[in-house]
Amino acid sequence: MRNNAILKAAAACMLAAAMVVFPSSILAQGAGAGKAGTNAGTLLKTDEMQKLLPASVYYCGQSANTQLRNSGGVKFADGRYVLASLVDTAGYSTAIAGKYQLYFIVEAPIKLGGKTLAAGIYGAGFVGDKFVITDVGAHDVLTVPAAEDAAFKHLMPLQVLAGPAGDYRIYAGRKYVSFTR
């Protein structure tokens, strides 16, 4: 009986030591990664987005105000972010404003439409049935097909939501593009 109590005490001490050596954030990352791989993440709320995104951003030689009320993002288990915010494109030419609808920050490579997008800061927008990503100089970087969700009821100018297949979706109204890590 006494040996059983000693073993329980030893196990409790080892668990406590592990908690000191491996902080809870690292343990949480490992737990999330085991369940859903590198795509496991947390959707960010508007107040979290306001802390992360600046009030204005640089794109193609000008400053544009972000619309933080129309923003969304994901924080992945490894602490990396994907953030998107609509921008006020007043002052930009029609050609640029047509493609530059949102400011898009990607801290780790993601997959969009089967293509890989490197970490970086981009302009992006829905153009017809495409999602176009440009660098901050307005040069096309990547174009992928966009989809439309005719049954989608909760329309907003921009939102980031979890998709049905463990992916995430950037919605502009009913149009969306899916991404994964």
C-alpha positions in Angstrom: 0.0 0.0 0.0 2.8 2.4 0.9 4.6 1.7 -2.4 1.4 2.6 -4.3 1.3 6.0 -2.5 5.0 6.7 -3.3 4.4 5.9 -7.0 1.4 8.3 -7.1 3.4 11.0 -5.4 6.3 10.5 -7.9 4.0 10.6 -10.8 2.5 13.9 -9.5 5.9 15.4 -9.1 6.9 14.4 -12.6 3.8 16.0 -14.0 4.4 19.2 -12.1 8.0 19.3 -13.3 6.8 18.8 -16.9 4.4 21.7 -16.5 7.4 23.9 -15.4 9.7 22.7 -18.2 7.0 22.8 -20.9 4.8 25.9 -20.5 1.1 25.4 -21.2 1.3 27.2 -24.6 3.7 24.5 -25.9 1.6 21.7 -24.5 -1.5 23.3 -26.0 0.2 23.5 -29.4 1.2 19.9 -29.2 -2.4 18.9 -28.3 -3.9 20.9 -31.1 -1.4 19.6 -33.6 -2.2 16.0 -32.7 -5.9 16.5 -33.4 -5.9 18.4 -36.6 -2.3 18.9 -37.8 -0.9 22.3 -38.6 -4.3 23.6 -39.7 -5.6 23.7 -36.1 -6.3 27.2 -35.2 -8.6 29.7 -33.4 -10.9 32.2 -35.2 -10.2 35.7 -34.0 -12.9 38.1 -32.8 -13.2 41.8 -33.8 -11.6 43.1 -30.5 -8.6 40.8 -31.1 -8.3 42.0 -34.7 -8.3 45.6 -33.5 -5.2 44.9 -31.3 -3.3 43.2 -34.2 -4.1 45.4 -37.2 -3.1 49.0 -37.7 -5.6 51.7 -38.5 -3.9 52.4 -41.9 -1.7 50.4 -44.2 0.7 51.0 -47.1 -0.2 49.7 -50.6 1.0 50.9 -54.0 2.4 54.3 -52.9 -0.5 55.3 -50.7 -1.9 54.8 -47.3 -5.3 53.2 -46.9 -7.5 53.0 -43.8 -8.4 49.5 -42.6 -12.0 48.7 -41.8 -11.4 46.8 -38.5 -15.1 46.1 -38.1 -14.8 44.1 -41.4 -11.9 42.0 -40.5 -11.1 38.4 -39.5 -8.3 36.0 -38.9 -7.0 32.8 -37.6 -4.3 32.2 -35.0 -2.8 28.7 -35.6 -1.6 26.4 -32.9 2.0 27.4 -33.5 1.2 31.1 -32.9 1.2 32.1 -36.5 -1.6 34.3 -37.9 -3.6 34.8 -41.1 -5.3 38.2 -41.0 -7.6 39.9 -43.4 -9.2 43.4 -43.3 -11.2 45.4 -45.8 -9.6 48.6 -46.7 -10.9 52.0 -47.9 -9.6 52.3 -51.4 -10.7 55.9 -52.0 -7.9 57.7 -53.9 -6.7 54.6 -55.7 -7.3 54.2 -59.5 -10.2 52.1 -60.5 -7.9 49.4 -61.9 -6.1 49.0 -58.5 -9.3 49.4 -56.4 -10.9 46.6 -58.4 -8.3 44.1 -57.1 -7.3 45.7 -53.8 -10.3 45.1 -51.5 -8.5 43.7 -48.5 -5.2 43.8 -46.7 -4.0 40.2 -46.2 -1.3 39.2 -43.8 0.1 35.6 -43.9 2.7 34.7 -41.3 3.3 31.2 -42.5 2.8 29.5 -45.9 -0.8 28.6 -46.6 -2.6 26.7 -49.4 -5.3 28.5 -51.4 -7.0 26.7 -54.2 -4.3 24.0 -54.3 -1.6 26.7 -54.6 1.0 27.7 -52.0 1.1 31.3 -50.9 4.3 32.3 -49.0 4.3 34.3 -45.8 4.0 38.0 -46.5 1.8 41.1 -46.6 -0.5 41.3 -49.6 -3.4 43.1 -51.2 -6.2 40.8 -52.3 -9.7 40.9 -53.7 -12.5 39.0 -55.3 -12.6 39.8 -59.0 -15.4 38.0 -60.8 -15.1 34.4 -60.0 -11.4 34.7 -58.9 -9.5 35.7 -55.8 -6.5 37.7 -56.8 -3.5 38.3 -54.5 -1.1 41.1 -55.2 2.1 42.3 -53.6 2.2 45.8 -52.0 3.3 47.2 -55.3 0.0 45.9 -56.9 1.7 43.2 -59.0 -0.2 39.9 -59.3 1.2 37.2 -57.1 -1.5 34.4 -57.2 -4.9 34.0 -58.6 -7.2 31.1 -57.5 -10.9 30.3 -58.2 -13.4 31.8 -55.8 -16.6 29.9 -54.9 -20.1 31.2 -54.1 -22.2 29.8 -51.2 -25.8 30.5 -52.3 -27.2 29.1 -49.1 -25.0 31.4 -46.9 -27.3 33.5 -44.8 -25.1 35.6 -42.5 -23.8 38.1 -45.1 -21.2 40.6 -44.1 -18.7 42.6 -46.2 -15.8 40.4 -44.9 -15.5 37.6 -42.4 -13.2 34.6 -41.8 -15.0 31.4 -40.8 -14.2 27.8 -40.2 -15.0 25.6 -43.3 -16.6 22.2 -43.2 -13.5 20.2 -44.1 -11.1 21.6 -41.4 -10.2 24.5 -43.6 -10.9 28.2 -43.2 -12.8 30.5 -45.5 -12.5 34.2 -46.3 -16.0 35.4 -47.2 -17.0 38.7 -48.9 -20.7 38.4 -49.0 -21.4 35.0 -50.4 -18.1 34.7 -52.3 -15.4 32.9 -50.5 -12.0 31.3 -50.9 -10.8 28.4 -48.7 -7.3 28.1 -47.1 -5.3 25.7 -45.0 -1.9 25.5 -43.5 
